[in-house]
Amino acid sequence: MSEKDVPYCPGCGHGIALRLIGEAIDELDLYEKTIGIAPVGCAVRSWRLFNFDMAQAAHGRPTAVATGLKRALPDNIIFTYQGDGDSAAIGLAELMHTALRCEKFSVFMINNAIYGATGGQMAPTTLIGQPSVSYPLAAILTS
């Protein structure tokens, strides 16, 4: 891990998840052969927290980028770090095809049940009855 401050909102799970990923890579001494991929949204801030290579992908396309990197560099450890909106909405097709092809890399999907980078709009993983910025009456209308 780098010495940079964690750029996430208080209470957000991104900081904890990234620390766990970083600690595992450090404990296994894999940082010289690891490449992470982050899309837009909150996940994009992850690149500055690691002392190994990170690539950026378009929204919903980290698994497509990871597929190309893994095929070009098969001995490297490749992972994507994505939010639930990125992987379960715009990137769902790429994620499903990645799983169906049994690609040999890891996908970390951080589910905070909202689109955090846009201020808390509903996401595909928003729970029924969960209020959000884009649907504040959800709890009232579904009770």
N, C-alpha and C positions, 0 to 999 in steps of 0.2 A: 504494500500500500504506500501511496505517496503521503507527504506531510500536508496536503491540502485540506482545508476545512470542508466538511460535508455540506453540499449546497442544497439540502432538502429541507422541507418544512418540518417543524417539530411534530413528532408523533408518526411521521411517515416511515414505512418499513424499508424504503430503499437503502438507507444507511446501514441498517443491520444486515440486510441481504448481501450488500456489496462487501461488507467487512468479512462475512462468513466465506464468500467466494475467494476474497483475497487471502484470508488466512489458510484456506485449504490449498491454494496454489503455492503459497509460501511454504507450508509444512511439507508438501510433496516436492518442493524445489523444482517447480515446473515453469517458473516465470520466463525463462529464456525461450521456451518453445510454445508459449501460450499466446493466442490472439483472440481478443474479444470483439464482438460486434454489437454496437448500440444504434438504435434508430433515433428519430426525433422524439419529442416529449420529454418527460422527466428522466427517462433512461439515458438520454444523450449526455447528461452530466457525469455519467459514470467514467468516461474515458480519462478524466483528469485525476481520478483517485487511484489509478494503478500505475505501476512501474513496468508495464509490459505493453506490447503493441495492441492498439485498439483501432478498429475501423468503424466508420459511420455508414449507415445504410438509410435509404429512403424509408418513409413511414410504411411499416408492414413488410419490409423486404429483408430483414436481417437473416432469416433462414436461407434465402436465395443467395445472399452474399456468403454466408457460412458454407453453403454447399460448394460454391466455387473455390473458396479458400481451402477447404478440406481436400478437394480433388487436386488442387495445385500443390498443396503442402500436406500430404497424407500423414507425415510423422508429427505434425504439430497438434497441439491441444486447441480446439476451436470451441467457442461458446458464444451464444447470443444472450443478451440481457435486454428483456423487453417488458413493457407494461402490458396490462390486460387489454387495453384498447388497441395497442399495436398488434398483439398476437391473436386476440380473439375477435377482432373486427376486421380492419383492412388487411391484416396479414393472415387471416384464418386459412385461406386456400394454400398459401405457401407453407404454413405450419402443418396442415394435414398432408400435403404431398411429401413434405420432409419426413414425416412419420411413416407414411406408406412406403417410401423408398428405403427406410431404415438407415438414414444417414448417420454417420459416426461422429456426431458432435452433440453438445448439450445445449438445451434451450432453458433459460431461466425466465419464467413468466412471473412477474410480481403483480399480484392481484390486489389492488386497493379498491376495487368495485366502482371506480369513477375514472373519468379523464382528468387526472390531476393537473396536467400542464395547462389546461384550458379553464381552470377554475372550479372544477367539480361537476362537470356535465355527466349525464348518465352514460354508462358504458355497457357492453354486452354482459358484463358480470355483475352489474348493479342488481341487488336483491329486490325481489318483489316487495313493494311497500317502503323501500328505502328512499327517503327524500334526497334530492340533489339540486344543484343550482338550476338545471334545466327543467326540473320537475319537482318543485318544492312541496306540492300537495300529495305526493305519492303515499305517504303514511296515512293521510286522512281518507283518500279515495279508495284505498284497498283494505281498510280496516273493517 
